Amino acid sequence: MEGSVAGGSGHGVLLVRNAQSGTAVIRSDPAATFAERIPEAVVHELAEGEDLEEVVAAAMESDAPPAVLGIYGGDGSVSRMAHFARRYDRPLLAMPGGTFNHFVRALGLTDVDVAIDALEAGTTESVGVVDATADDGEPITVLNVVSVGAYPALIDERERRSSLGKWLGGVAATWTALRRTEPLTISLGGRRARVWSVFVSAGRNDPDRVATMQRQEADASVLDVRIHHARGSRVRALASLAFGKRTAALLRAVRLFPRDADIERLVVRDLDIRVTPRAGHPSVFVHDGELEERDPAGFRLRCVAVPDALRVYAPRE
């Protein structure tokens, strides 16, 4: 699909930079690249506590609203900007600026220059997303995965220990999760099950994985669902979160990875589940790395695949 922008120098582009993203990795400052290659773009550095929605809304209500919405950040920032790109019917310029950058990597956007090359060429990819709705809330745009269970509980523990830093906080959270993680109950299609986790991926994913953190295709006309039934130990529950192939292969070799019989796989267009955590345990879910807290008694989570929902500047195939 071909797109257009009002000038190869970045004219008509609003690019928001989330300086808080990617602090766990060493990455060169892209400011010089922005100044050289897209000097006419409006580059906005997102300050701590500043709301991305307010920044975009103000730009769209100005006398010269942007023709392109751009973001330099991690998966959470990119998915939020994708939500606003859909709302305002604008193409998305996504640049890798986070720790993992699962979404942009899936589209071949390996660095800032590749993204700007696609912008200059006007080449866009039509991308499917997931609309995730908790209870009666507004739908959330999801680019990679929605999850309940062990992974959100681990993220919740890590955020409680954010003062320790990302690495130490992660170690402390994992140790706590090994002692405290409990199965939750889900209701799906008239049946109830005790599970360690549920992962709902945008589009078809690697059949060997449980934790489908990174999408595998641009098209997301279906949801790829992995349900880890609670028939094994907490160690297996946390081992299932390995999303690196080498790590997963090692865990399989030492028989710590979940058994295939404990993993239920579904490929559907929509999913509607009721999530009930054990009393005293967090009632949370995660979408693209962003943690959402819900009522302690539990919540309803609905996910729908939305094909061709978003135009993203990306290299030609």
C-alpha positions in Angstrom: 0.0 0.0 0.0 1.3 3.5 -0.8 1.0 6.4 1.5 1.9 10.1 1.3 3.2 12.8 3.5 3.4 16.5 2.7 7.1 16.6 2.1 10.1 14.2 2.4 11.7 16.5 5.0 9.2 15.6 7.6 6.7 18.4 6.9 3.3 17.5 8.4 4.8 14.9 10.9 4.2 15.1 14.7 6.9 12.9 16.3 6.6 12.3 20.0 9.7 11.0 21.8 9.3 9.1 25.0 12.6 9.7 26.8 11.6 7.2 29.5 11.5 4.3 27.1 14.5 2.0 26.6 16.4 3.0 29.7 17.5 -0.6 30.2 19.5 -0.6 26.9 22.3 1.5 25.5 21.1 3.4 22.4 22.5 6.4 20.6 20.5 9.6 20.8 18.4 10.0 17.6 18.1 13.8 17.9 20.9 14.4 15.3 19.2 12.0 12.9 15.8 13.7 13.3 17.5 17.1 12.7 19.3 16.0 9.6 16.6 13.8 7.9 13.3 15.2 9.0 14.1 18.8 10.0 10.5 20.1 9.3 8.9 17.5 11.6 7.5 18.7 15.0 9.5 16.7 17.5 7.9 16.7 21.0 9.8 15.3 24.0 7.3 13.7 26.3 8.0 15.0 29.8 7.6 12.9 32.9 3.9 12.9 33.9 2.8 14.4 30.5 -0.1 12.7 28.9 0.4 11.5 25.3 -3.3 11.8 24.6 -3.4 15.5 25.5 -0.3 16.2 23.4 -1.9 14.5 20.3 -5.3 16.2 20.9 -3.7 19.6 21.1 -1.8 19.1 17.8 -4.9 17.8 16.0 -6.9 20.8 17.2 -4.3 23.3 16.0 -4.5 25.4 12.8 -2.1 22.9 11.2 -3.0 19.4 12.3 -0.3 16.8 11.5 -0.8 14.5 8.6 1.3 11.7 10.2 1.5 10.7 13.9 5.0 9.4 14.9 6.4 7.9 18.0 9.9 7.0 19.2 9.5 4.6 22.2 8.8 1.1 23.3 5.8 -1.1 22.7 3.6 0.6 25.2 4.2 4.0 23.7 3.8 2.7 20.2 0.5 1.0 21.0 -0.9 4.2 22.6 0.1 6.3 19.5 -1.4 3.6 17.3 -4.7 4.0 19.2 -4.7 7.8 18.4 -3.6 7.1 14.8 -6.8 5.0 14.4 -8.9 7.7 16.2 -7.7 10.5 13.9 -7.3 8.3 10.8 -3.6 9.1 10.4 -0.8 6.8 9.3 1.6 5.8 12.0 5.4 6.4 11.9 6.8 4.0 14.5 10.5 4.0 15.5 12.3 1.6 17.9 13.1 3.4 21.1 12.3 0.9 23.8 13.8 -2.2 25.4 12.3 -4.9 23.1 10.4 -3.1 20.3 8.4 -6.2 19.5 5.9 -4.6 17.1 8.3 -2.5 15.0 10.7 -5.5 14.6 7.9 -7.6 13.3 7.5 -5.0 10.5 11.2 -4.8 9.7 11.7 -1.4 11.3 15.1 -2.2 12.8 16.2 1.4 13.4 15.3 5.0 13.0 16.8 5.3 9.5 14.7 2.4 8.2 11.5 4.1 9.5 12.5 7.4 7.9 13.3 5.7 4.6 9.8 4.3 4.6 8.4 7.7 5.3 10.3 9.3 2.5 9.2 6.5 0.1 5.6 6.8 1.3 5.3 3.0 1.7 2.9 1.8 4.3 1.8 -1.6 5.6 -1.8 -2.3 6.5 -1.8 -3.8 9.9 -4.4 -5.7 12.0 -4.8 -5.0 15.7 -6.7 -6.4 18.7 -9.4 -4.3 20.4 -9.3 -5.3 24.1 -12.1 -4.2 26.4 -12.2 -4.8 30.2 -15.7 -4.7 31.7 -17.5 -1.6 30.4 -14.4 0.3 29.5 -13.3 1.8 26.2 -11.5 -0.6 23.8 -7.7 -0.5 24.0 -5.6 -0.9 20.8 -3.2 -3.9 21.2 -0.4 -4.5 18.7 1.2 -7.6 20.2 -0.5 -9.5 23.0 -3.0 -9.3 25.9 -2.3 -11.5 28.9 -3.7 -12.5 32.3 -2.2 -14.7 35.0 1.5 -15.3 35.7 3.0 -12.6 33.5 0.8 -9.7 34.7 1.4 -10.9 38.3 5.2 -10.8 37.6 4.9 -7.3 36.1 2.9 -6.1 39.1 5.5 -7.4 41.5 8.3 -5.7 39.4 6.5 -2.4 39.5 6.1 -2.6 43.2 9.9 -2.8 43.4 10.7 -0.1 40.8 12.8 1.7 43.4 15.4 -1.1 43.1 15.9 -0.5 39.4 14.8 -2.7 36.5 17.3 -5.5 37.0 17.2 -5.9 40.7 13.5 -5.3 40.7 13.0 -8.0 38.2 15.1 -10.5 40.2 13.1 -9.7 43.4 9.8 -9.9 41.5 10.7 -13.3 40.1 11.8 -14.7 43.5 8.5 -13.5 45.0 6.5 -14.9 42.1 8.1 -18.3 42.6 6.7 -18.3 46.1 3.4 -16.6 45.7 2.0 -17.0 42.2 -1.4 -18.8 42.3 -3.7 -20.0 39.5 -6.7 -18.0 38.6 -10.1 -19.1 37.3 -11.4 -18.2 33.9 -14.8 -18.8 32.4 -14.9 -19.3 28.6 -17.7 -20.5 26.5 -19.7 -21.9 29.4 -16.8 -23.8 31.0 -14.5 -22.9 33.9 -10.8 -23.7 34.2 -8.0 -23.1 36.6 -5.1 -21.7 34.6 -1.6 -20.2 35.2 -1.9 -17.8 32.3 -3.7 -16.8 29.1 -2.0 -15.1 26.2 -4.0 -13.6 23.3 -1.8 -12.7 20.4 -2.5 -10.4 17.4 -2.4 -12.8 14.5 -1.0 -16.3 14.2 2.1 -16.9 16.3 4.9 -19.5 16.9 3.2 -22.8 17.7 5.9 -23.8 20.1 5.6 -20.8 22.4 3.3 -20.1 25.4 4.2 -16.5 26.0 3.6 -15.0 22.6 5.1 -11.6 23.4 6.0 -10.6 19.9 3.6 -10.7 16.9 4.8 -12.6 13.9 2.8 -11.1 11.1 1.4 -7.8 9.9 -2.0 -9.4 9.2 -4.0 -10.0 12.4 -7.3 -11.2 11.1 -7.4 -13.8 14.0 -6.4 -14.1 17.6 -3.9 -16.8 18.5 -4.7 -17.9 22.1 -2.5 -19.9 24.5 -4.1 -21.2 27.7 -1.7 -22.7 30.2 -3.8 -25.0 32.5 -2.8 -25.2 36.1 -1.7 -28.8 36.2 2.0 -28.2 37.0 4.2 -26.3 39.4 4.9 -22.6 39.9 8.3 -23.2 38.3 6.6 -24.4 35.1 4.2 -21.4 35.2 7.2 -19.0 35.2 9.2 -21.1 32.8 6.3 -20.7 30.3 7.1 -17.0 30.2 10.3 -17.6 28.3 9.9 -16.1 24.8 13.4 -16.6 23.6 13.8 -19.7 21.5 17.2 -20.6 23.1 15.8 -20.2 26.6 12.7 -22.2 25.8 14.8 -25.0 24.3 17.0 -25.1 27.4 14.0 -25.3 29.7 12.5 -28.1 27.6 15.8 -30.0 27.8 15.8 -29.9 31.6 12.0 -30.6 31.6 11.0 -27.4 33.3 8.9 -26.1 30.3 5.1 -26.8 30.5 4.0 -30.1 28.9 2.2 -29.8 25.6 -0.8 -31.5 27.1 -1.2 -28.5 29.6 -1.3 -25.9 26.8 -4.6 -25.3 25.0 -4.4 -23.5 21.7 -7.2 -21.6 20.0 -7.3 -19.6 16.8 -10.5 -17.4 16.9 -11.7 -14.0 15.7 -12.9 -13.0 19.2 -12.6 -14.1 22.8 -14.7 -13.3 25.8 -13.6 -14.5 29.2 -14.3 -13.9 32.8 -11.2 -13.7 35.0 -11.4 -14.4 38.7 -8.1 -14.2 40.7 -7.7 -16.0 44.1 -8.6 -13.7 47.0 -5.7 -11.5 48.0 -3.9 -11.8 44.7 -3.7 -9.0 42.1 -6.6 -8.6 39.6 -4.6 -7.3 36.6 -4.0 -7.8 32.9 -1.2 -6.7 30.6 -1.4 -5.3 27.0 1.9 -4.6 25.1 3.8 -4.5 28.4 1.3 -2.0 30.1 -0.3 -3.1 33.3 -4.0 -2.5 34.0 -5.6 -3.0 37.5 -9.2 -4.2 37.8 -11.7 -4.9 40.5 -10.3 -7.5 43.1 -13.3 -9.6 42.6 -12.4 -10.2 38.9 -13.3 -8.7 35.5 -14.6 -9.5 32.0 -12.1 -9.3 29.2 -13.2 -9.2 25.5 -10.7 -9.3 22.7 -11.6 -8.9 19.0 -9.3 -9.1 15.9 -9.6 -6.0 13.7 -7.9 -6.6 10.3 -6.5 -3.6 8.3 -7.1 -1.3 11.3 -3.9 0.8 10.9 -1.5 2.1 8.3 2.2 2.0 9.4 5.2 3.2 7.5 7.3 0.2 6.8 9.8 -1.1 4.2 8.5 -2.8 1.1 8.4 -6.6 1.5 
